[in-house]
Structures are given as structure tokens and as C-alpha cells.
Amino acid sequence: MDHIFIRNFEASVARDENGNIPVTFEVSSDNTGEFGYELHAIFTASDNSIYHEVLLIKGCGMLNENLHLAVSTTEIQDMGGFMLRLTTYVQHGQTSIRDSAWLDLRLWRE
């Protein structure tokens, strides 16, 4: 396996009645199989430096298939706007092939 790419990474800031936001993405590869992912909420200061991050969800999915998640944000509701950082990886022996993508949701403070 040479590479993986995150595609179609989207999220809504509209929370459902349980405090979840919908997140979708696909991890594209020339191969098939499983990948792992971690999704973090990233909080930044006025100079854009990161001052806090929260792991929202960690799991796995299948390469080349859309993944639809309902991500709980109940523990960060009072922290204002945030960015989402998605990190995906495939273990290949001792090597980990990774890709990361960001969504800026700071403009939609509640």
C-alpha cells in the first residue's frame, strides 16, 4: 500500500437532540481493507495556536466506502467554536500510512 487520501470530509454544526453532529468522509486507496480513524475537536486562541483538543471518536471503516457518523459533542458544547481534525491510518506491518484533514467550524459558534 502506497497511499491513502481522505475525500468528501463534511460535517454539520447543527446538533441533533442528543448533541450529535453528522460527519461523513471516505478514505480512498488503490487497495481494499480496513482503516482506522480519530476525530478531534481542536480549539484555537486568537493567534490560531492550539490551546485544547478533545478526542471525539475513534474507530475503523472500510477503504473506498463512505462512512457516516453521528459524533457526540456533549462534552464540548460550552467551549464555543472549534475545528475538526480527522486523522486516518492503515497499519502495514511496522509502518503506518496516514492522512489528515481539517474542517473549520469556528465561525458557527452557538
QUIZIWO-V36003 format. One record per helix or strand of 2 or more residues. SS is the DSSP state (hx for helix, st for strand). FROM is the first residue (numbers start at 1). TO is the last residue. Records with the same first field share a line. If there is no record, write none. Layout:
# QUIZIWO-V36003
SS = FROM-TO, FROM-TO
This chain:
# QUIZIWO-V36003
st = 5-11, 20-28, 34-44, 50-62, 66-72, 83-92, 95-104
hx = 74-79
